[in-house]
Amino acid sequence: MRVWFYWVILLSLFIHLTAGAQSLEDERDAARQLADSAVQNPQSNNQNVDTSPLTDLGDSYTNSIKLLQNRFRVDYNVEEITMVFFREYGSAPVVLVRPDGSKLFQGRVDEEKVEWFDADTFDMITIKNPVPGPWQAVGQVLPESRVMVISNIELHADPLPNVLFAGEILKSTAYLTNNGEPIDNKQFRDVVELDIEFKSTNNPNFGNFGTGDQNIATFQDDGRGMDERPADGVFTGQFNLKIPAGEWKPVFRVITPMYTREQESQPIVLHNNPVSIDAEMNGGGDGYHKIIIDVDRELVDIESLLVDGKVKFPNADMQNFSLTEGGSEPREHLIVAYEKGIFRVKITAYGTTVNGRDFILDVPEFSFVAEGPQEPEVEDPLINGKDPIVDGSAPLVASPETTPASVMPDDQSSQDEMDDGTLTMLLIAVNGSIVLIGMLAAVVIIFMRKKRSTSPKSSPTPTKQASTTTDADLSMDEAPKGFKKLLGMFKKRGKSEKP
């Protein structure tokens, strides 16, 4: 009995130990599986794998573990991968950690297998035959950043119109895709450049034969110019076709620091500028020139033509004008012809093609030389730059050698001489009259003085006078006035008169 009791105790202890070991092994397996799930994506969840061109830097679980942040996985069948890491401005380039723990540093890589481009805000790295498994990026990677695996970037732009004009200004939009999926990462615009280039087909039947390549537009997503909204994933290009007319092949180009992708379109024909300008001298009457604006009516609807322009006068003055009235007749504008010289006309035309497409056209500058208003002829008093009257080289009367315009008729010259003689005679007569009057006045004065001196002396007045006086005694002679007073000043006082 005692032996069986010991056997039961030993059996119970063995069972307990076996169960504990199994539980510990299960816990170890669970931990191992949990660690594996943090490093790689479970194969059983393939239907939930994100197939977009942007791959998160780890899921929510791995990002919660500090040592497993910024991890991404490379599949076994990838022959080449190009990755872009967005980081804080001015920070150091990231460091890549391979699945085996080895590290890749910028500037210390095998250039045959790894290409590395670093900028202020991102790193672009291309690796050939990367090691499959979990990789890690160590650095100041932005929290919202993603590792972007670039496989096949393409630019999808609006198709160009069938009818284009040299000098036309137009707008076109485009968007980028990576492996067929649109790229909506606003930071990606710092990584790529989008351009459109026109290459000449060198067709001898067109005017652009032998012309070099022309860069036409650069697409932007910065909200400036014709771009409607910044960082919305829609890039806007503004075309200004100031290139020769002819046959061209558009080339869409995506440029990255690591490589360039090009896509050629079918050749198009660029027509000559359909707007023509002509000038009619004095076409608006005396003092006005007329400019006439017309279009190639096989390509443009004349009814839709609007004109906005400016005129630069010879003296550098500027005048703006607009022609907004429709009609089937050419547009006309009058320019004041107040000065002679070169007139320059620069216009922008708005209209519609015969196919119904609206366009904006930058018309080349038109210039013409015009004469100013006629001025009246002015007689030059100088002969060969000298005045013949001042230097005494010619008499006052015009000589026969003078120009017919300066020679006066004989009767007119005689009339001028008679007028001068009459004036001289009048001056002599006036001066003689004054002298004669003065002489007569002197004779009168002398005669009056002599007569005064020879007249008898008056009797003395009585010494005594009556005590009474009458009204006759009170009367007195009036004092001399006027001419008599003047003559009295020359009279000599008698001997009896004393002062």
C-alpha positions in Angstrom: 0.0 0.0 0.0 2.8 2.4 0.9 4.5 1.6 -2.4 1.5 2.4 -4.5 1.1 5.7 -2.7 4.7 6.7 -3.7 4.0 5.7 -7.3 0.9 7.9 -7.4 2.8 10.9 -6.1 5.6 10.3 -8.6 3.2 10.0 -11.5 1.4 13.2 -10.5 4.6 15.1 -10.3 5.7 13.8 -13.7 2.4 14.8 -15.3 2.7 18.3 -13.8 6.2 18.7 -15.0 5.3 17.6 -18.5 2.4 20.0 -18.7 4.6 22.9 -17.5 7.2 22.2 -20.2 4.6 21.9 -22.9 3.1 25.3 -21.8 6.5 26.9 -21.8 7.2 25.6 -25.3 3.8 26.9 -26.5 4.6 30.3 -25.0 8.0 30.3 -26.8 6.3 29.3 -30.1 3.8 32.1 -29.7 6.5 34.7 -29.0 8.5 33.5 -32.0 5.4 33.7 -34.3 4.7 37.2 -32.9 8.2 38.3 -33.7 8.0 36.9 -37.2 4.7 38.7 -37.8 6.4 42.0 -36.8 9.1 41.5 -39.4 7.2 40.2 -42.4 3.6 40.2 -43.7 1.8 37.0 -43.2 1.3 35.0 -46.3 -2.3 34.1 -45.3 -3.3 37.8 -45.6 -2.4 38.3 -49.3 -5.8 39.7 -50.0 -5.2 42.6 -47.5 -1.8 43.6 -48.9 -1.6 47.2 -50.1 -0.9 47.2 -53.8 -0.6 51.0 -54.1 2.8 52.5 -55.1 3.1 53.9 -51.6 4.0 51.5 -48.9 3.8 52.4 -45.2 6.9 52.1 -43.1 5.6 49.2 -41.1 2.1 48.6 -39.7 0.7 49.9 -36.5 2.1 47.0 -34.5 5.7 47.3 -35.7 5.7 51.1 -35.3 4.8 50.6 -31.7 8.1 48.8 -31.1 11.0 51.2 -31.2 13.5 48.7 -32.6 11.2 47.8 -35.5 10.2 51.3 -36.7 10.7 52.3 -40.4 10.8 48.7 -41.6 9.8 47.6 -45.1 10.0 44.3 -46.9 11.5 43.5 -50.2 10.1 40.5 -52.1 12.3 37.7 -53.4 11.5 38.3 -57.1 12.6 42.0 -57.2 15.5 42.6 -59.6 15.8 46.3 -59.0 14.2 48.7 -56.6 14.2 52.5 -56.4 13.2 53.9 -53.0 12.5 57.5 -51.9 12.7 58.5 -48.2 11.4 61.9 -47.1 13.1 63.3 -44.0 13.4 66.5 -42.1 14.9 69.5 -43.9 18.7 69.6 -43.7 19.0 66.3 -41.8 21.6 63.7 -42.6 21.0 60.9 -45.1 19.3 57.8 -43.9 21.1 54.5 -43.2 19.7 51.3 -44.6 20.0 48.1 -42.6 19.8 44.8 -44.6 17.9 41.8 -43.3 21.3 40.2 -42.2 22.2 43.3 -40.1 24.7 44.8 -42.5 24.4 48.6 -43.2 24.5 50.8 -46.3 25.7 54.4 -45.9 25.5 57.2 -48.4 29.0 57.5 -49.9 30.1 54.1 -48.8 28.3 51.7 -51.2 29.1 49.5 -54.1 28.4 51.9 -57.0 27.8 49.0 -59.4 24.9 47.8 -57.3 23.7 50.9 -55.4 23.0 54.4 -56.6 22.3 57.0 -54.0 21.1 60.6 -54.4 20.5 62.8 -51.3 18.9 66.2 -51.2 17.9 68.5 -48.3 14.5 66.8 -47.9 14.8 63.3 -49.3 17.0 60.3 -50.3 16.5 58.4 -53.5 18.3 55.0 -53.6 18.4 52.4 -56.4 19.5 48.9 -55.5 20.1 46.0 -57.9 19.2 42.5 -56.8 18.3 43.6 -53.2 18.4 41.0 -50.4 14.8 39.7 -49.9 13.4 40.2 -46.4 12.8 43.0 -43.9 14.9 46.2 -44.4 15.1 49.1 -42.0 15.7 52.9 -42.7 17.4 54.7 -39.8 17.3 58.5 -39.8 15.2 61.5 -39.2 12.4 60.2 -41.4 9.2 62.3 -41.2 6.5 60.6 -39.1 4.0 60.8 -41.9 6.6 59.8 -44.5 6.4 56.6 -46.5 9.0 54.6 -48.4 8.0 54.9 -52.1 9.1 52.0 -54.3 9.3 53.4 -57.8 8.7 50.8 -60.5 7.3 52.6 -63.5 6.6 56.3 -63.4 4.5 57.7 -66.2 3.1 61.2 -67.1 -0.4 61.3 -68.3 -1.1 64.7 -69.9 -4.0 66.1 -71.8 -3.7 65.4 -75.6 -2.6 68.4 -77.6 -5.1 70.0 -80.0 -5.1 69.0 -83.7 -4.8 72.6 -84.8 -2.0 74.6 -83.1 -0.6 78.0 -84.1 2.8 79.5 -83.7 2.7 82.0 -80.8 -0.3 80.3 -79.1 -0.7 80.3 -75.4 -2.5 77.3 -73.9 -2.9 75.3 -70.7 -2.6 71.6 -70.2 -2.9 69.4 -67.1 -1.3 66.1 -66.2 -0.8 63.6 -63.4 1.8 61.0 -62.4 1.3 57.3 -62.0 3.6 54.7 -60.4 3.0 51.3 -61.8 -0.4 52.5 -63.0 -1.5 53.9 -59.7 -1.9 57.7 -59.3 0.7 59.4 -57.0 -1.0 61.8 -54.6 2.0 62.4 -52.3 2.6 66.2 -52.2 6.3 65.7 -51.3 6.9 63.8 -54.5 6.9 67.0 -56.6 10.3 67.8 -55.1 11.6 64.5 -56.6 10.6 64.7 -60.2 10.4 67.3 -63.0 7.9 67.2 -65.7 8.7 68.7 -69.1 7.3 68.7 -72.7 9.8 69.1 -75.5 9.1 69.5 -79.2 11.5 67.8 -81.6 11.6 68.7 -85.2 10.9 65.9 -87.7 13.3 67.6 -90.1 10.8 67.3 -92.9 12.1 69.4 -95.8 8.6 70.4 -96.7 8.1 72.5 -93.6 9.8 75.6 -92.3 11.3 74.1 -89.2 13.6 71.8 -91.1 16.9 71.7 -89.3 15.6 73.4 -86.2 16.9 72.2 -82.8 14.8 70.8 -80.0 12.5 73.3 -78.2 11.6 73.1 -74.5 7.9 74.0 -74.5 6.5 73.7 -71.0 7.3 72.6 -67.4 4.5 71.2 -65.4 4.1 72.6 -61.8 1.9 71.7 -58.8 2.7 74.8 -56.7 -0.5 76.8 -57.1 1.2 79.5 -59.2 0.6 80.7 -62.7 -2.2 78.6 -64.3 -2.0 75.9 -61.6 -5.3 76.0 -59.8 -4.4 74.3 -56.4 -1.0 73.5 -54.9 -0.1 70.0 -54.0 -3.3 68.4 -55.3 -1.5 65.9 -57.5 -2.6 67.6 -60.7 0.3 69.3 -62.5 -0.3 72.2 -64.8 1.7 73.2 -67.8 1.6 76.5 -69.7 2.6 76.4 -73.3 3.9 79.5 -75.2 4.6 78.2 -78.7 7.1 80.9 -79.8 8.7 78.5 -82.2 8.8 78.3 -86.0 5.8 76.8 -87.7 6.2 73.3 -89.1 6.0 69.6 -88.2 7.0 68.7 -84.6 7.1 65.6 -82.4 6.0 66.2 -78.8 8.1 64.4 -76.2 6.8 64.0 -72.6 9.7 63.6 -70.2 9.8 62.7 -66.5 13.2 63.5 -64.9 14.3 62.2 -61.5 17.8 62.5 -60.0 18.4 58.8 -60.8 16.9 58.4 -64.3 14.8 59.9 -67.0 11.7 58.5 -68.7 10.5 59.8 -72.1 7.3 59.2 -74.1 6.9 60.3 -77.7 3.6 61.3 -79.3 2.5 61.4 -82.9 3.9 64.3 -85.0 1.7 67.4 -85.1 1.7 70.4 -87.5 2.1 73.8 -86.1 0.5 76.4 -88.3 1.7 79.9 -89.0 0.3 82.8 -86.9 -3.2 83.3 -88.4 -3.5 87.0 -87.4 -2.2 89.7 -89.9 -1.7 93.4 -89.3 -1.4 96.1 -91.9 -1.2 99.9 -91.8 -2.7 102.6 -94.0 -1.1 106.0 -93.9 -3.5 108.8 -93.2 -6.3 106.2 -93.5 -8.4 107.9 -90.9 -8.2 111.3 -92.4 -5.8 114.1 -92.0 -3.6 113.4 -88.9 -4.6 109.8 -88.4 -3.1 106.5 -89.5 -5.2 103.3 -89.6 -4.2 99.8 -88.7 -6.2 96.8 -90.0 -6.3 93.4 -88.3 -7.5 90.3 -90.1 -7.2 86.5 -89.7 -6.8 83.4 -91.9 -10.5 82.6 -92.3 -9.8 79.0 -93.2 -8.6 78.4 -89.7 -10.2 81.1 -87.5 -13.7 82.3 -87.1 -13.6 86.1 -87.7 -16.8 86.6 -85.8 -15.1 85.6 -82.6 -12.0 87.7 -82.9 -11.2 90.1 -80.0 -8.1 92.2 -79.8 -6.2 93.7 -76.9 -3.1 95.7 -77.7 -0.9 98.7 -77.3 0.8 101.3 -79.6 4.2 102.7 -79.0 4.8 106.1 -80.6 8.1 107.4 -82.0 8.6 109.5 -78.8 8.2 106.3 -76.7 4.6 107.2 -75.5 2.3 104.2 -75.0 -1.4 103.9 -75.7 -3.6 100.9 -74.9 -6.6 99.9 -77.0 -9.2 97.1 -77.2 -11.4 96.0 -80.1 -14.4 94.0 -78.8 -16.9 94.5 -81.5 -17.7 91.4 -83.6 -18.5 91.2 -87.2 -17.2 89.7 -90.5 -15.1 92.7 -91.4 -11.4 93.2 -90.4 -10.9 95.1 -87.2 -9.7 98.7 -87.5 -8.0 101.2 -85.1 -7.0 104.8 -85.7 -3.6 106.1 -84.5 -2.8 109.8 -84.1 -0.1 110.8 -86.5 1.3 113.8 -84.6 4.9 112.8 -85.1 7.0 111.1 -87.7 9.0 108.0 -87.0 8.5 104.3 -86.2 5.2 103.2 -84.8 5.1 99.8 -83.0 1.9 97.7 -82.5 1.8 94.7 -80.1 -1.5 92.8 -79.7 -3.0 89.7 -78.1 -5.8 88.0 -80.0 -8.6 86.0 -78.6 -10.8 83.8 -80.8 -12.1 80.5 -81.8 -10.9 78.1 -84.5 -13.3 76.8 -87.2 -13.4 73.6 -85.1 -14.8 75.5 -82.1 -11.6 75.5 -79.9 -10.9 78.7 -78.0 -7.4 80.1 -78.2 -5.2 82.9 -77.0 -2.6 84.1 -79.4 0.5 86.2 -78.9 0.9 88.1 -82.2 4.4 89.2 -83.2 5.1 92.9 -83.0 4.2 95.0 -86.1 6.0 98.2 -86.9 5.8 100.8 -89.7 7.4 104.1 -90.5 5.2 107.2 -91.0 5.5 110.9 -91.7 4.1 113.4 -89.3 1.6 116.1 -90.2 2.6 118.7 -92.8 4.1 121.9 -91.4 3.8 125.4 -93.0 7.0 126.5 -94.8 8.9 129.2 -93.0 11.2 131.6 -94.9 14.8 131.4 -93.8 16.2 134.9 -93.5 19.7 133.6 -93.6 21.6 133.0 -96.8 24.2 130.2 -96.5 23.9 130.5 -92.8 24.7 134.3 -92.7 22.6 137.4 -92.4 23.5 139.7 -95.4 22.1 142.8 -93.7 24.1 142.4 -90.5 27.4 141.7 -92.0 26.9 144.3 -94.8 27.4 141.9 -97.6 24.2 142.9 -99.3 22.0 146.0 -99.5 18.7 146.4 -97.8 16.9 145.8 -101.1 17.0 142.2 -102.1 19.4 141.4 -104.9 18.4 139.6 -108.1 20.4 136.6 -106.9 18.0 135.9 -104.1 15.4 133.2 -104.4 12.1 134.1 -106.2 10.2 133.6 -103.0 12.2 136.4 -101.3 12.1 138.9 -104.2 9.3 141.4 -103.9 7.6 143.1 -106.9 8.9 146.5 -108.1 5.7 148.4 -107.4 5.7 147.0 -103.9 9.3 148.2 -103.4 8.5 151.7 -104.8 5.5 151.9 -102.5 7.8 151.1 -99.5 10.3 153.8 -100.6 7.5 156.4 -101.0 6.3 155.6 -97.5 9.7 156.2 -96.0 10.0 159.7 -97.9 6.6 160.8 -96.7 7.5 159.9 -93.1 10.7 162.0 -93.4 8.9 165.0 -94.8 6.4 164.8 -91.9 9.2 164.8 -89.4 10.8 167.8 -91.0 7.5 169.8 -91.2 6.8 169.1 -87.5 10.2 170.1 -86.3 10.2 173.2 -88.5 6.9 174.3 -87.2 8.1 174.0 -83.6 11.2 176.1 -84.5 9.1 178.7 -86.3 6.7 179.1 -83.4 9.6 179.5 -81.0 11.1 182.3 -83.2 7.8 184.1 -83.4 7.4 184.0 -79.7 10.9 185.4 -79.2 10.2 188.3 -81.6 6.9 189.1 -79.8 8.6 189.2 -76.4 11.4 191.5 -77.6 8.9 193.9 -79.3 6.8 194.1 -76.2 9.8 194.9 -74.0 10.9 197.7 -76.3 7.4 199.2 -76.4 7.2 199.1 -72.6 10.4 200.9 -72.2 9.5 203.8 -74.5 6.0 204.6 -73.0 5.6 208.0 -70.9 6.0 207.9 -67.2 2.8 208.1 -65.1 2.3 211.3 -62.8 3.0 210.8 -59.1 0.1 210.1 -56.8 -1.0 213.0 -54.4 0.7 213.0 -51.0 -2.6 213.5 -49.2 -5.7 211.5 -49.7 -9.2 212.2 -48.7 -10.2 210.7 -45.4 -13.1 209.1 -47.1 -13.1 206.6 -50.0 -15.6 205.7 -52.5 -16.4 202.4 -54.2 -14.2 203.4 -57.2 -11.2 203.8 -54.9 -11.7 200.3 -53.6 -11.7 198.7 -57.1 -8.4 197.0 -58.2 -7.1 195.8 -61.5 -7.4 192.1 -61.9 -4.1 190.2 -61.7 -2.7 189.2 -65.0 -3.5 185.7 -66.1 -2.4 183.2 -68.8 -0.2 184.6 -71.6 -0.2 188.1 -70.1 1.4 186.8 -66.9 4.0 185.1 -69.0 4.8 188.3 -70.8 4.9 190.3 -67.6 7.9 188.3 -66.4 10.0 189.9 -69.2 9.1 193.5 -68.5 11.8 195.8 -67.1 10.9 197.8 -64.0 11.0 201.6 -64.4 13.4 203.8 -62.5 10.6 204.9 -60.2 9.8 201.3 -59.3 11.7 199.8 -56.5 11.5 196.5 -55.0 
